[in-house]
Amino acid sequence: MAVTLVDSHAARVALFVTGGIAAYKACEVLRGLQKEGCEVRVAMTRSACELVGPRTFEALSGHHVTLDLFDDETSPIPHIDLAEWADLALVAPATANAIAKMAHGIADDAVSTTLLACPCPVVVAPAMNVHMWQNLATVANVETLKARNYLIVGPESGRLACGETGAGKLASPEQIVSAALYRLRARGDLAGRRIVITAGPTHEPVDPVRYLSNASSGKMGYAIAAAAAAHGAHVTLVSGPVSLPEPAGVGVIHVTTASEMLDATQDAFATADAAILAAAVSDYRPDKAADHKLKKAAEPLDKIELAENPDILATISADRGDRIVVGFAAETDNLLQNAREKLARKGCDLIVANDVSREDSTFGADTNCVTIVSPHDEETLDCMPKEQVAEAIIERVHDLLEPDDDYLAPSSPDATLLMPKAGA
Ligand code: CTP
């Protein structure tokens, strides 16, 4: 899922490739960033060009590669253009020399000069010989960069290109992409906001091998979690049993029953600004789950005594104060009438109503056709992929949240290699 910045453009990453053997891995980093929806432009040092041709990066990025301060036909001041264009500067691989220049403000080629001119956050992925990495000069330079809130990702330990074994190996392209997305998300329009989202069905056990449930796939809730994270929110996804990959940058709590979902949602909501409850919670559970597999010949399986489950949406809404709560209404009949009634009965800010009798809007589909119902208005969206519906819901939540004046961008000078997983 693309990172969405405050002014809604796709995130722009300036990738600085310096002269380490690992320069070829920067191609994979570039592709990984593009897959996450980022636009990437590249600047290279002369040494990096000895290792990988600039044409490779030109073809992959679709843009001219900045190599020189003076012989650049595309711009009279290439370093300022690139520095001002970028939302994030990523140096990968970063040699000991590149790190030293950044630490000391040296600007003697296109890469170092552009980096000095960059007002945006900087992520640095070092790669070098183990002794160069452990040299006290490099150690001090890295500390200087961390103190300036540069995010250092890696290096890892392993067998190095020089034949030695130890610390100095470039972090994996996935880790580097995750680090870049982590920094970019801190600039999103929901940065500093905490949002709890529920998704999927619940399973209510009849006995150890049987349960009551429904056909929810969890796709809508997972798409909302990914969209909220892409806007920079701190997201807790309380998920019933589904077979979906965890969205990148999202904290997932796996639950099985409605009662577990209620507990986890209440815990997460205690410190949250908003809740979006997209789970298809089972309304009833077997009153008593058997502790052994029921045998149909000997035990009654034709009747199950049911007990009503807690209504998570109503419980959360009752305790919301001025926080934002969004619910869903999955209906087969009288869509809007039922949605309006649920909005009033459950006491939330918005109800996202979808007609699950339609093939393009039913459980498990990749698209959804929804109307967003508020106490003041109703907005019917086109049928579209669940990712786009998720984006529309997150934009509505963003509009409902008051501006967060207290929020300051996170400062984590010691955040080394503690990145969320890439991909998903
Ligand atoms: N919901 C909930 N806890 C429940 C039941 C529903 O939190 N025990 C939430 C769902 O996550 C959804 C909203 O309430 O956001 C509406 O769910 P839905 O299944 O459409 O409605 P119900 O409340 O179950 O009412 P009905 O069965 O009458 O349609």
Boltz pocket constraint, residues with backbone or C-beta under 6 A from the ligand:
constraints:
  - pocket:
      binder: B
      contacts: [[A, 198], [A, 258], [A, 277], [A, 278], [A, 279], [A, 280], [A, 281], [A, 282], [A, 283], [A, 309], [A, 310], [A, 311], [A, 312], [A, 313], [A, 314], [A, 326], [A, 327], [A, 328], [A, 329], [A, 330], [A, 331], [A, 342]]
      max_distance: 6.0
